Amino acid sequence: MLFTRNQFCLTAVLVVFSACLLDAAPITRVGRNQAEQVSSAKRREKAETKPLPENESSYYVTISGAGSVTVADDFGNSNTPRVGGARGNEIGSSIAPKVPNVSMDVVGKETVQIAMPSRHNYTLSFRSGVDPINITLIAGESDATPQRAVRYVDLMLPANAPAMFRFTSKGVEPLRYDRDADGIYESIALATVDVSGSEARDVTPPVLKFSARLEGDKKKITIKANDSGSGVKGIYYSLDNKRYQPYVRPLVLDVANKPQVSAFADDKVGNRSSISSPPN
């Protein structure tokens, strides 16, 4: 069949119009408060969403010290830890049914690890407690070779405040939290470090070394730390395994008191060593 020029132009317009309809993204329904938060935040924080490298494939997140960590996608699926305490927001020892393509595992006391592909949209939410929160967010082809690393070290939020990350194919938005519990995530928590390239690939924490020497009825304890990557930022010690303070000089302690020293070290890109003690 032969087309006239007008028929051909009309047909081409219809084809283009149909393709646009097929490509249109579905609109999901959100609550009033969430809609207000998103609409105001997109304009205010658009510049803060960092683009991902072209070869990036996944996000890897480790959260310690937070309760009720949940991952949800744009299709109504959510992944919630089972409740492990009377308050209703402690992390339990098992995980509810998984969101497609997302892994979520409890790896320690109040510590959860999540892995999710960067090609989909996810919302990761949690509630703060009374203790500091530590978050490591790695973006890359694996958690061992990141292209970008974001860390929140000893983050203090208002008690029981809802907080969330929003992950998209274009980047990850800053950590937001709802300071006054009105359903609007109006506050932003600043990351301790946000690095890329060779700095991001430093995922090894410092190594501590203790030495002790008796001086009469005193014990002199020296603490050193080595870091082969970015270098040691600081060493912190405690005499009760609860309250830590910067280590600046050798500790001189009474032997009769049987001091219990514990310590850890941070490097310059937010990697933290495990807590350890000098040998007896």
Summary of the structure (lengths in Angstrom):
residues: 280
radius of gyration: 24.8
end to end distance: 94.5
largest distance: 107.7
contacts: 799
relative contact order: 0.12
helix: 14%
strand: 42%
